[in-house]
Amino acid sequence: MDPLLVIFGGLILFFLVFTILLGLMHPRSGMEIVGRSLRDYGAEAEIEAHDIDQMIDARNEIRRRRGLPPIGDELAEQVRAELPPV
């Protein structure tokens, strides 16, 4: 066998075994490290609520620049058109 092939094969085998051993010793999740879930669902919901408001405001700003009514006004007009007169 060629000595160069043996050396490179041995290095590849060494790194493969080393990687497998590191993977086995590493904790699987943040929950194993901390002991509880790392997610804060209340904070995520608050961020999401602010994101939606910001997206609607940005969309309304674009509509105002084009001379169109804001999204909320347009939807209200559609609902009024579909309701029977009182």
Phi and psi restraints in degrees (value plus and minus 20) as a CYANA .aco file:
   2 ASP   PHI     -94.1   -54.1
   2 ASP   PSI     110.0   150.0
   3 PRO   PHI     -82.6   -42.6
   3 PRO   PSI     -53.0   -13.0
   4 LEU   PHI     -84.1   -44.1
   4 LEU   PSI     -59.7   -19.7
   5 LEU   PHI     -85.2   -45.2
   5 LEU   PSI     -59.8   -19.8
   6 VAL   PHI     -85.9   -45.9
   6 VAL   PSI     -62.1   -22.1
   7 ILE   PHI     -84.7   -44.7
   7 ILE   PSI     -69.8   -29.8
   8 PHE   PHI     -86.6   -46.6
   8 PHE   PSI     -57.9   -17.9
   9 GLY   PHI     -83.5   -43.5
   9 GLY   PSI     -60.2   -20.2
  10 GLY   PHI     -85.6   -45.6
  10 GLY   PSI     -60.5   -20.5
  11 LEU   PHI     -84.3   -44.3
  11 LEU   PSI     -63.5   -23.5
  12 ILE   PHI     -83.5   -43.5
  12 ILE   PSI     -63.0   -23.0
  13 LEU   PHI     -83.2   -43.2
  13 LEU   PSI     -61.4   -21.4
  14 PHE   PHI     -80.6   -40.6
  14 PHE   PSI     -68.8   -28.8
  15 PHE   PHI     -86.2   -46.2
  15 PHE   PSI     -53.6   -13.6
  16 LEU   PHI     -86.0   -46.0
  16 LEU   PSI     -66.3   -26.3
  17 VAL   PHI     -85.2   -45.2
  17 VAL   PSI     -61.8   -21.8
  18 PHE   PHI     -80.7   -40.7
  18 PHE   PSI     -63.5   -23.5
  19 THR   PHI     -84.8   -44.8
  19 THR   PSI     -62.0   -22.0
  20 ILE   PHI     -84.0   -44.0
  20 ILE   PSI     -62.9   -22.9
  21 LEU   PHI     -85.3   -45.3
  21 LEU   PSI     -59.8   -19.8
  22 LEU   PHI     -83.0   -43.0
  22 LEU   PSI     -59.4   -19.4
  23 GLY   PHI     -85.6   -45.6
  23 GLY   PSI     -54.5   -14.5
  24 LEU   PHI     -93.9   -53.9
  24 LEU   PSI     -49.9    -9.9
  25 MET   PHI    -108.2   -68.2
  25 MET   PSI     -37.5     2.5
  26 HIS   PHI     -97.8   -57.8
  26 HIS   PSI     117.9   157.9
  27 PRO   PHI     -81.8   -41.8
  27 PRO   PSI     129.1   169.1
  28 ARG   PHI     -97.7   -57.7
  28 ARG   PSI     -50.8   -10.8
  29 SER   PHI    -171.3  -131.3
  29 SER   PSI     148.8   188.8
  30 GLY   PHI     -85.9   -45.9
  30 GLY   PSI     -46.9    -6.9
  31 MET   PHI     -85.1   -45.1
  31 MET   PSI     -55.3   -15.3
  32 GLU   PHI     -87.5   -47.5
  32 GLU   PSI     -51.5   -11.5
  33 ILE   PHI     -96.2   -56.2
  33 ILE   PSI     -69.0   -29.0
  34 VAL   PHI    -108.2   -68.2
  34 VAL   PSI     -53.9   -13.9
  35 GLY   PHI      77.1   117.1
  35 GLY   PSI     -18.1    21.9
  36 ARG   PHI    -172.5  -132.5
  36 ARG   PSI     152.4   192.4
  37 SER   PHI     -87.9   -47.9
  37 SER   PSI     121.3   161.3
  38 LEU   PHI    -108.3   -68.3
  38 LEU   PSI     -27.1    12.9
  39 ARG   PHI    -108.5   -68.5
  39 ARG   PSI     120.5   160.5
  40 ASP   PHI    -134.7   -94.7
  40 ASP   PSI      78.8   118.8
  41 TYR   PHI     -87.0   -47.0
  41 TYR   PSI     -52.2   -12.2
  42 GLY   PHI     -83.9   -43.9
  42 GLY   PSI     -63.7   -23.7
  43 ALA   PHI     -86.0   -46.0
  43 ALA   PSI     -59.1   -19.1
  44 GLU   PHI     -83.3   -43.3
  44 GLU   PSI     -60.7   -20.7
  45 ALA   PHI     -86.0   -46.0
  45 ALA   PSI     -60.0   -20.0
  46 GLU   PHI     -85.5   -45.5
  46 GLU   PSI     -62.5   -22.5
  47 ILE   PHI     -82.6   -42.6
  47 ILE   PSI     -63.1   -23.1
  48 GLU   PHI     -83.0   -43.0
  48 GLU   PSI     -60.9   -20.9
  49 ALA   PHI     -83.4   -43.4
  49 ALA   PSI     -61.7   -21.7
  50 HIS   PHI     -88.7   -48.7
  50 HIS   PSI     -56.9   -16.9
  51 ASP   PHI     -82.7   -42.7
  51 ASP   PSI     -63.1   -23.1
  52 ILE   PHI     -83.9   -43.9
  52 ILE   PSI     -64.1   -24.1
  53 ASP   PHI     -81.1   -41.1
  53 ASP   PSI     -61.9   -21.9
  54 GLN   PHI     -85.7   -45.7
  54 GLN   PSI     -58.3   -18.3
  55 MET   PHI     -85.9   -45.9
  55 MET   PSI     -61.3   -21.3
  56 ILE   PHI     -86.2   -46.2
  56 ILE   PSI     -62.3   -22.3
  57 ASP   PHI     -81.2   -41.2
  57 ASP   PSI     -62.9   -22.9
  58 ALA   PHI     -84.8   -44.8
  58 ALA   PSI     -61.3   -21.3
  59 ARG   PHI     -85.6   -45.6
  59 ARG   PSI     -59.7   -19.7
  60 ASN   PHI     -85.4   -45.4
  60 ASN   PSI     -56.1   -16.1
  61 GLU   PHI     -83.2   -43.2
  61 GLU   PSI     -61.6   -21.6
  62 ILE   PHI     -83.8   -43.8
  62 ILE   PSI     -61.6   -21.6
  63 ARG   PHI     -86.0   -46.0
  63 ARG   PSI     -58.1   -18.1
  64 ARG   PHI     -83.3   -43.3
  64 ARG   PSI     -60.7   -20.7
  65 ARG   PHI     -82.7   -42.7
  65 ARG   PSI     -51.8   -11.8
  66 ARG   PHI    -104.0   -64.0
  66 ARG   PSI     -27.2    12.8
  67 GLY   PHI      66.7   106.7
  67 GLY   PSI      -4.5    35.5
  68 LEU   PHI    -117.4   -77.4
  68 LEU   PSI     137.1   177.1
  69 PRO   PHI     -91.5   -51.5
  69 PRO   PSI     135.8   175.8
  70 PRO   PHI     -80.3   -40.3
  70 PRO   PSI     141.3   181.3
  71 ILE   PHI     -77.6   -37.6
  71 ILE   PSI     -64.2   -24.2
  72 GLY   PHI     -82.7   -42.7
  72 GLY   PSI     -61.4   -21.4
  73 ASP   PHI     -86.2   -46.2
  73 ASP   PSI     -60.5   -20.5
  74 GLU   PHI     -83.8   -43.8
  74 GLU   PSI     -62.2   -22.2
  75 LEU   PHI     -86.3   -46.3
  75 LEU   PSI     -58.9   -18.9
  76 ALA   PHI     -82.9   -42.9
  76 ALA   PSI     -60.5   -20.5
  77 GLU   PHI     -84.6   -44.6
  77 GLU   PSI     -58.3   -18.3
  78 GLN   PHI     -84.5   -44.5
  78 GLN   PSI     -60.2   -20.2
  79 VAL   PHI     -87.5   -47.5
  79 VAL   PSI     -64.4   -24.4
  80 ARG   PHI     -80.5   -40.5
  80 ARG   PSI     -57.4   -17.4
  81 ALA   PHI     -87.5   -47.5
  81 ALA   PSI     -50.9   -10.9
  82 GLU   PHI    -106.2   -66.2
  82 GLU   PSI     -40.9    -0.9
  83 LEU   PHI     -98.0   -58.0
  83 LEU   PSI     125.8   165.8
  84 PRO   PHI     -90.2   -50.2
  84 PRO   PSI     129.0   169.0
  85 PRO   PHI     -83.8   -43.8
  85 PRO   PSI     125.0   165.0
